[in-house]
Amino acid sequence: MKTAHDIVPPEACQSMEDVRLGIDTLDRELVAILSVRQRYIEAAGRIKPRKDEVRLPWRIEDVVAKVLAEADKQGLSKRIAEPVWRLLIDRCIDHEHEIWAKEHNSSKEKI
């Protein structure tokens, strides 16, 4: 399986095959990275003691600000980065709520 090190850099692409191979390879790597991020979200759902700590507006804005700063450094359009991360955060919060409910409802049943 190809990795990002095996693909033609975007600036050197000569065909749509090069472009598609690069995108497909990076998509697989992004899925792998997002899977790790999801596990951190699941850890947060397990660790947080109160349901009202799952959605913290200040933390959402902190994450978005950090992402936009990094996007600027990396040359990623903020018009792409901000909506992608806001949607990602929103879906992660939904997932964390599910994990929180599962973890905390099952712990009540053990008592």
C-alpha positions in Angstrom: 0.0 0.0 0.0 1.3 3.4 -0.9 2.0 6.1 1.7 2.4 9.8 1.3 6.1 9.2 0.8 5.4 7.1 -2.3 3.2 9.5 -4.2 4.1 12.2 -6.7 4.2 15.6 -5.0 1.2 17.8 -6.2 3.6 20.2 -8.0 5.1 17.3 -10.0 1.9 15.6 -11.1 1.7 15.1 -14.8 -1.6 13.2 -15.1 -5.0 12.8 -13.4 -3.8 9.3 -12.4 -1.0 11.0 -10.3 -3.5 13.4 -8.8 -6.1 10.6 -8.0 -3.4 8.3 -6.5 -2.2 11.1 -4.3 -5.7 12.0 -3.1 -6.6 8.4 -2.5 -3.4 7.7 -0.6 -3.8 10.8 1.6 -7.5 10.0 2.2 -6.5 6.6 3.7 -3.9 8.3 5.9 -6.5 10.9 7.0 -8.9 8.1 8.0 -6.2 6.5 10.1 -5.4 9.8 11.8 -9.1 10.6 12.4 -9.5 7.1 13.9 -6.9 8.0 16.5 -8.6 11.3 17.1 -11.9 9.5 17.7 -10.2 7.3 20.3 -9.2 10.4 22.2 -12.8 11.6 22.0 -13.9 8.3 23.4 -11.3 8.6 26.2 -12.8 12.1 27.0 -16.3 10.6 27.1 -15.0 8.0 29.6 -13.1 10.4 31.7 -15.4 13.5 32.0 -17.5 13.2 35.1 -20.4 15.4 34.0 -22.5 15.5 30.9 -22.3 19.3 30.7 -18.6 19.1 30.2 -18.9 17.3 26.9 -19.7 20.5 24.9 -17.6 23.4 26.0 -17.9 26.4 23.7 -14.6 27.9 24.9 -12.8 24.6 23.9 -14.5 24.5 20.5 -13.2 28.1 19.8 -9.8 27.2 21.2 -9.5 24.2 18.9 -10.7 26.1 15.8 -8.2 29.0 16.6 -5.3 26.5 16.8 -6.4 24.8 13.6 -6.7 28.1 11.7 -3.2 29.2 12.9 -1.8 25.9 11.7 -3.7 26.1 8.5 -2.1 29.5 7.8 1.4 28.0 8.5 0.7 25.0 6.2 -0.9 26.9 3.4 -4.4 25.4 3.9 -7.2 27.7 3.0 -9.1 28.9 6.1 -12.3 28.6 3.9 -11.6 24.8 3.9 -10.2 24.4 7.3 -12.7 26.2 9.5 -15.9 24.5 8.2 -14.3 21.1 8.1 -13.1 21.4 11.7 -16.4 22.8 12.9 -18.2 19.9 11.4 -15.6 17.4 12.7 -15.9 18.9 16.2 -19.7 18.8 16.1 -19.8 15.1 15.1 -17.1 14.3 17.6 -19.2 16.0 20.4 -22.2 13.9 19.3 -20.0 10.8 19.5 -18.6 11.8 22.9 -22.1 12.3 24.2 -22.9 8.7 23.1 -19.8 7.4 24.8 -20.4 9.5 28.0 -24.0 8.1 28.3 -22.9 4.5 27.7 -20.0 4.8 30.2 -21.9 6.6 32.9 -25.2 4.7 32.6 -23.3 1.4 32.8 -21.3 2.6 35.8 -24.6 3.5 37.6 -25.9 0.0 36.9 -22.8 -1.4 38.6 -23.6 0.4 41.8 
